[in-house]
Amino acid sequence: MTESGNRQPGMVPADSAEAIRIARKEILEKFGISFSELKDGSAVATVRILPEHRNFYGIPYGGFLFNLADNTAGMAFLSAGGNGITVSGNVSYYRGADPEEELLICRARVVKRGSRLYFVNADVEDSSGRLLSSYSFIFTNV
């Protein structure tokens, strides 16, 4: 850390608790994603859909949904005691959000925890609970 409390690029947090503290702050500041639940290998996050998150059809970009899922899955990984990065991510898109939709919710949970690799599944829903997309991620400790 620098004297101002900012993390230096490339500096790995000492443990999962420190990684969670740093990640929560950075993810909220950079992407507007907030976490309502974070415990024992699971995470629930929400994000407001802004105009810049929408494509020319008026629905959120697929990459915006993927970013929400990756960050939520990463926090589930950290809450399970992991401390590392995404190795792989796969997505299935089922439907687009309605153009009037203002909020997305992501739920992620660790489904398998190895000595080095963690497997995490995530789903993104609209505010009425309609499933928009599902994800599977692999994370590794660093």
N, C-alpha and C positions, 0 to 999 in steps of 0.2 A: 504494500500500500504506500501511497505517497503521503506527505504530511497533510494534504487536504482531505485524505480519506478515500481518494479515488484509486481504483485498481489499475496497476500498470498492465499494459497489453502483454499477453503471454504468461501472466502470473497465475498459477493454479491455486485456488483456495485451499487452505490447510485441511479442511474436513467438510463433510456434507452440510453441517449446520451453517458454516460460513458461506458455502456455495449457495445455499438456499437464500440466505440474507441478501447476498450480492445479486443473485439472479432475479429475485422478486422485484428489487428496486430497478434493475436495468430493463427488465421485460416490461414493466409498467411504463417507465420513461420512454423507451424506444418504440413500443408497439401498442401501448394502451391496454394491455392485457392485465387483468387483476384476478387474483386467486381467492376464491371463497372457501376452499377446502384444500388442505395439504397435510396428509398424514399416512404413515404406514404403506407407502407405495401407491398411493392414489392422489389424484389432483383434480380439482374442478376449477375451470377458469371461464371468465366472460370477457367479451370485448364489444365495444360499440362500433357499428359499421359507419364509417365516415364517407363522404363523397369520393375521396381519393382511393377508397378500397373497392369501388364499384367499376365494373367494365361498361362498355357501351350499351349493354342490355339492362343495366341498372342493378345487376346482382354482384355480390362480392367475387373478386377474382379467386380462382382456385388456389393460387399461390398464397393469398391472404389466409384462406382456410388452412392450408398446409402449415403456414407459419404458426398459427394458433395451436394446431395439433402438436407440432414439434416442440414448441415451448411448454405446453401443458404436459406432454409425455416426459420431457426432460425434468420437469419439477417432480413428477411422480417418481422418476428414477432417483433423483436426489433425496426425496423423502424416504426412500427404501434403503438409504445408506450409500448409494452410489456417488461418485464424484468424477465426472468425466464428460464425454461428448457423444453426439449422435454418430453412429457408424453407417446406418442404413435406415431408409424410410420408404414405405410403400403406401399407396393411397387407392381407394375406390371411391369415386364420386357417384352419388345416387341421384341427386337433384340439386338444382340451384335454389338459393334462398329467394323468397318473394322480394320483388323490388322495394316493397314497403317495410321490409324487415329492418330493425334497428339494432338488434342484439344477437350475438352468437354465443353458444355455450359449448365448452369442450370438457369431456370427462375422460380421464386417462387412468390406467392402472397397470402395475407391473404384473405380468402373467407368469414369468419365469425369471429367476434370479440365479445366475451362475457365479463362479468365483471372479470372473472378469467381465462377462457379458450379461446384460439385462435385456429382457424382451418386454416391450410395453405396447399395449393396444390403446387406441383412443378413438372417440366418436365425436363429431361435431354436429350439433343440433341447432335449429332455430329456437326462438323464444317460446314456441308452442310445443316443443319437444319432437318435431319432425326431424328424422335422421337425414342429414345432408351428405355425410361422408364418413368413411371409416379408415383407420390407419394402423399400421404395425411398424414399430421402430425397434432398432437394436442400438443399445448404448454400451459404451465401454468405459471402464475406469482408466484414468490417466495417472 
